[in-house]
Amino acid sequence: FIQMLRSAKKRDVLQLLRRAPEEMLPFVVEAAVAAQSVASLAALSDFLDFGKEPKSLLEKFLYAAAFSPRPSGELLHLVLDKLDGKQLAPEVWETGIVAVGSLVGKLCQQKLCGLQEVERGMETILGGLRDAKEESEMVIYLLALGNAVLPETIPTLLDYAEEGPATVTTVAISALRRFPSQHISDEVKGAMRRIFHEKRKSYEKTCRLAAAEMLLDNEPSPMDVINILLATKEMEAEMATFLLLKVQNSLRSDHHPARKILKDVMRDPRINNYNFFSKAGTSSSFSGPLTVTQDLLSTFGLDLLFLEGGFLRKSISDFSLLSHGQWLHAVQVTIEAQGMESMLGENVLEGEEEPELMAGMSAIFFDVQLRPIIFFQGYTDLMAKVLLSTEEPTSVVKGNFLLMDHHQVIPLQSGLQVTIKLQGGLGLDIAANMDVSIWEQELKTSINTRGSLTIDFQAELDAPFLQAMLRSQTEVEASIHFDTMLRFSGSPVLMCLQLREEQVPYR
């Protein structure tokens, strides 16, 4: 369909968009974005009215742009034009800003940082961040900077990491964690030390843990490791348990960059002893390999951080791929609940701000951060959700995206030429649900991820006296369901985790 659209005229594409049945329209919009021809982008520009179209269609258009493997300046220009100066639904505006970050980052990877559209995109994000008054707005602009991964934005991210309120600090550190280790300078590490050891002010526990992980994951000095381990002596049980398990995990992991330094530190019996590592919290951190071949390592990781009263504060499930020194976050889903301490009658630690009651989730898919989803915000909203619970999962992202788009001509020694084309498309559906029962004192979360990947490879030799063609098509379907159930009516807290993977058809 994409190949057909690439050779179509603007009026034909526009006619297709206008005449497509309602259930087919999102598919046609996604294909027109993937085609990225001058005609298809001009047709989309005429067709999409951000004031009238349903939110779901506009989000599909913006995510299709964000996932585009090799976006053009024209695509970014179209997205910026559609977002500019209009009264948009909050969901559309948020998706649009994170999409701009992704497009800016991918254009810079193609050495197109000097384009006028890229400069306009960066000004949109940085100018919006400077003017943002609400925490929720700051979070979206910081997520966009995390998608862009531009080294010149590191000082800005550090400012927000050190000075911002808890939610902003955590998001800024998460954005910094997406940079390759060569950009994690002494200045960045210094800021992370100040946050973890609370040198300037008090920080919420998730901020301190994120700073510690940042230090441990980026070639830490032996002193950093020792200081982090010694600091666990003064921490509450759940935080200490989580950090110590993080360190033990890194030791077991052959590919972890800090493994050698950690092993050297662990030779000291004053640190590596039962008294130190026998913390009795419920929190856990685990990661291990799913697939190991010569070219690819895929891992599954699960982090669970609990409050002292047994309520789940944060869970992160992560599927990552490592190939030839390159890391890729295939799927990372974070579910967070904050402000539950007061509801359970717990005291907030002295010096800490009391966070607002809130539960939500955010996801990174193929290195693109999606907009966060809020399950409930505030006590009234929680009560409404509890009383009117529909058990209907919330859709995080659903659509079809072009992930690979490669065209190459290879001259052979014989003087002949081979043309190679490779395209890879992904159909994706991620949905999540969180169900809180105040009466039963239960919390259930479920994340359902379904995807299908199609790769089309074609090599063609075309000469006056000879024609040869090789073609292969690969299709994979996968479905992963991850459920957690917590019952915190008694002590210890009862917890059930279930990871279900359906049969994977591979053709």
N, C-alpha and C positions, 0 to 999 in steps of 0.2 A: 504494500500500500504506500509506504514511504517512497519507494523507487518510482512508483507511478506519479505521486505528487511532485516529485522533483522535476519531472518533465512537463508538468501541467502549467497552463496559463493562469493568471490571477483570477479572471472571470470564472474559469472552470472550478477553481478551488473554492471561490466564494459561493458559487452555486451549490457545490457539495455541502458546504457548511450550512447554508440556508435551508436545503431540502432534506438534510439528514434527519431520520426519525430521532425522537428525544433520547431513546436509550443508546443510540449509536453516536450521538453528537460528541460526548467526551472522547471517544476513541478517535474520531476524525480530527478534533482539536489537538490531541496528543500527537497524532501522526503529522499534522501540519507543522507543529513546533519542531518535531524531530527532523522533518524534511529540510527546514531552514533555507529554502530557496527564497530568492527575492520575491517571487510571486506568492508563495505560501505565507510569508510574513506580512506582505501587503494585504492579503485577503484577511488574515487574522486581525490586523489593525482595523480594517473596515468593519469586520463582523462583531468583534468583542466590544460590548458597551459595559464598562465597569459600574455604571450606575443602574443597569437593568438586569444583567444576566444573573442567574442563580449563583449563590456563593460557591456551591460544590463545583460548578463548571469553571469558575474563575480560579479556584484553588488547583484544579487539575491542570489548567494552562500554566500556572506559575510553577507548580512542582515539575511539570514536564520540562520547563525551561531550566530549573535548578539542576535537574539530573542530566541535562544535555552533555554528552561526552566532550564535544569540541564546539562550544557555543561561538557565535559570531558577534561582532560589535553591534550588528543590526538587531539581533535578538535582545541584547541588553537595552538598546535604545527603545525597542518596542515596550519592554517591561517597564522601564522608567517613565515613558510617556503615559502609559496606562495608570501608573500610580500617582502621577504628578497632580497636585492641587485638587484632588477629588475627595468627596465625602465617602469613605469606603467602610464596609462592614469590618469590625475589628479583626476577624479571622482572615479576611482577604488582605488587609494591610500587613498583618504579621507575617503571613506566608510570603507576601511580596517582598518585604525587607530581607527575610532570610534567603529568598531566591536571588536578590540582587547581590548579597554577599557571596553566594556560591558562584554566580556568573562572573563577578569581578575576579575571584580567585582562579577560576579556570582560564579566563582570558590572560591573566598574568602568567600562568603556567605555559601558555602558548607564546610567551614573550610579546604580548600585546598590551602591556601595562600603560603604554603611552597613548592609547586611544582616547579620544575625547569622551566617549561613553564611559570608559573605565574611571576616568577622573570625576565625571559627573556622579557615577555610582558611589565612589568613595566619599565624595562630598555629601551626598544624600545620607549615608550612614553616619559619618563623623559629625556632620552638622546637626542631624537629628539627635545624636547622643548628647551633644553639648546642650541642646535646648530641652531635652527630656526632663520633665518634672516628676512624673510618676515612676515608681520602681518597675512596674510591668513594661513600660516603654523602654527604659534603660536595658532591661533584660533582652528584649528583642534585638536592639541595635548591637549589643554585645555578642549575641548568638550569630548575627550576620558577620561580625568581625572574625568570629571563630570559623565560619565557613570560608571567609576570604583568605585566611592564613597569610597575611602580608607582614613581613618582619617590621616594617616601619610603624605598625600599629601596636607593637609590644609595649612602649612606654604608656600609651593610653590605657591599655588593659591592666597594666601594673597599678596605675593610679586608682582605677575602680576596684581592683582586688584589695588594695590596702585601706582605702578610705570609705568604700561603699557600705551600705547596710548588708546584713547577712546574705539575702538572696542574690544581690548584685555581686558580692564578693565571690560566692560559689560559682556563679556563671562566668565571671571574668577569669577565674582560675581554670575552669573547664575549657574555656577558649584558648588559654595559654598552653594547656596540655595537648592541644592538637598540633602544635608546632614541632617540627623535627628537632632532635636534641642539639644540633649545631646552633640553633637559635636560642637555646636556653643558656643565657650568659650568666656571669657572676652576679650581675645586677638583678636578674630574675630570681636566682637562687637566694640572694640576700633578702629580697622581699618575701619569699616563701618562708625563710627562717623567721623573719619578724612576725609573720602571721601565725606560724605554728607555735613559736615560743611566746606569743602575745607581748611583744616588746613595746608596742605603742598603745594598744587598747585591747579589750576583750573581744574574742571572736567566737562565733557559734561553732559547735563541735564539728559540723560537716565542713565548715571553711578550714578549720585546722587540719582535719584529716585529708582534705583535698591538697593542702599545701605540703603535708608530709609525703603523700603519694607522688606529688610533682618532684620532690627532692629525691625520693628513692628510685624513681623511674628514669632519671637523667644523670647518669654517671656521678653518683653522690661521692663526696669525700668520706673517708673512714670516720672522721669527726662528726659529720652529719648523721651517719647511721648510729653512732654511739649516742649522740645527744637525743635523737628521736627515741631510741630504746630506753634511755635513762628517764626521759620525760614520761614514759608510760607508768612509771612508779607513782607519779602524782595524779594520774588521771582516774576518772571513774571507770568501773569495771568494763562496761560495754565498749568504750572508746579504746581502752588499752587492749582488750581482747582482739578487736578488729585490726588494730595496727600490728600487733605481734603476729597474727595469722597472715597478714599481708607480707611481712618480712619472711616468715617460714615458707610461704608460697613461692616467693621470688627465689629462695634458695633451692627449691625443688625444680624450678623451671630452667631447662637447659639454655633457652634462648633469651633469658632476662639479662638486660645490659649491666645490671649491678650485681650479678651473681658472684663474681670473683671477689669484689670488695666485701660483700656480705659474708662470704666464707672466711675471709681473712679476719674480719671482726669477730666472727663466732669462735675463733680459736681461743679467745680470752674467756677462761672459766668464770670470771666475775660477771660476765654478761650472759654467756650460754649456760644457764643452769636451770634446774627445775623451779626454783623459787621465782625466777624471773618470768618464765614462760608458762606458769600454771594459772593464768587468769581464768576466772570462772564465769565469764559472760556468755550470753546466748548468741551474740553477733558472730558472723562467720565470713570468711573470704576464701574462695576456692577458684583455681583455674587449672585447666588440663587440656591435653590435645584431643581433637576429634579425628583429624586426618593428618597423617605424616607421609609425605612422598619426597622424592629428591628436590622437587621444585616448589612444593607448597606445604605450609604448616597451617592448619586451621585449629583454633582454640575456642573453648567455651569457658567463660568466667562468670562467677556469681558472687556478688557482694551483698551482705545483709547487715545493716546497722540497726540495732534496737535501742530503744530508750531504756532507762533503768527499770521502769515499770513493766517492760515486756512488750511495748507497742512497737511495731515496725516503723522506723524513722525514714529509712531509705533502702531501696533494693535496686541493684544494677545488674542486668543480665547482658552479657557481651559475647558476640560471635565475631572473632577477628581472623584475618588471613595475613600470613607473612610469606612473601615470595621474593627471593633475591634481594633481601635487605629492605624491602618496602612493606610497611604496615598498612593494612586497610581495615577500617571498622566496617564489617559487613552489616551487622545489626547491633546497636546498643540501645537498650531500653531502660530508662530510669523511672522508677515510681517513688514518689516522695510524699510523706505526710508530715506536716509540721503543726506545732501548737497543740499537740495532743496531751502534753504534760498537764496543763491546767484542767483538761477534761477528766484526766485520770486522778486528779488531786495531787499531782507531783509538784514540787517546787522547782522553779527555774533557778539555775546556778547564779550566785551573786555576780553582778557585773554584766550578765547577759541580758539582752533585750528579749522581752517575751514575744515570740513570733505569732503572727496571726494564724488562726485555725485554717488549714488549707491542705488539700490533697490534689496531686496532679501527676502528669508524666511527661517525659520528653524522650525523643528518639533520634538517633543518628543512623542513617541508612546509606551505605556506600559512600561514607565520608561527607554526606550532606545532613546537616542538622535541620530537623523539621521544627515547625512551630510547636511550643508546648501546649498540652491539653490540660485544662483544669477540671477535675471531677467535682470539687465543691470548694467554696471560699467563704469563710465565716460560718458562725454557728447556725444562723437562720437557714443558710443554703444547705448545710449538712442535714438539718432536720427535715427540710423539704425533700431532699434526696432519699433519706431513710424512710420517710412515710410514703413517698410516691415512687419507690424503687421499681424500675421496670425490668431490671436484669438485662437490658439491651446494651451490648458492648458499644463503646465509643470508637468510631473509625479514626485512626491516626493518619493513615495515608492509603489511598487505593487508586491504582491506575496502571497505565502501560508506559514504559520509558525505554528510550534507546540508550543502551549503556556502552556499546562499542560501535564505532563507525570509522573504518579504515580503508583507504584506497591507495594502492601503490603500484608503480610500474617498475619492473626490475629488468634491466638490460642484461642479456646473457652473453657469454664469451663468443657464441656463434654469430652474434649480431642480431639475433631474434629478441623479441620482448615478451615478457610474461606480465599480465595484468592480474593483480590480486585484490579481491574485495572481501572484507570481513564486516559483518554486522551482527550485533547481539542485542536482542530485545528482552525486556523483563516485564512480566505482569506481576503486580504486587498488591497484597491486601494485608495491612496490619491493623488489628483492632485490639482494644484493651478495655478492661472493666474493673471497677473497684466497688466492693459492696461492704458497707460497714453496718453491723448490727449492734446497736447500743444495748439492747435487752439481752441478747445471747452473748454479748461481749466477744464478737467474732469479726475478723477482717478477712475478706477473700479478695485476691487479685488474680486476674487472668490476662495473659497476653497471647493472642493468636496471630501467628505469622504464616501466610500462605504465599508461595511465589512460584512462578514458572519462568525458566530462562530458555530462550531459543537462540542458537548461534548458526549463522549461515556463512559458509566459507566457499569462495569460488576462485579458482586460478585458471586463467585462460591464455593460451598461446595462439596467436593469430598471425599467420604468414600466408603469402600468395599460394604456396604449394602445400600448406599443412595447417590443419586446425585441430586443436586438442583442448579439452576442458575437463577440469576436475572439480567436483562439487561435493560438499558434505554439509549435512544438516544435523544438528544436535539439539535435543530437547530434554530438559530436566524439570521435574516438578517436585516441590518439597513443601512440607507442612509441619510446623513446630508449634506446640502448645505448651505454655509454661504457666502453671497454677501455683499459688501459695494460699495456704489457709492457716490463720492464727487464731488460737483461742486463749484470751488473756484473762479469763475469769478466775483462774487459780494460779498457784505458783508451784513448780516452774511453768512457764508458758508452753502450751502445746503447739507444735508447728508441723505442718505437712507441706512438703514441696513435691511437685510432680512435673517432670519434663517428658512430654509425649512426642514422639517423632513418628509420623505415618510412613508407610512404605514409599520409597522414592523411585518412581518410574524414570528410567534413563533410556532414551531412544537415540 
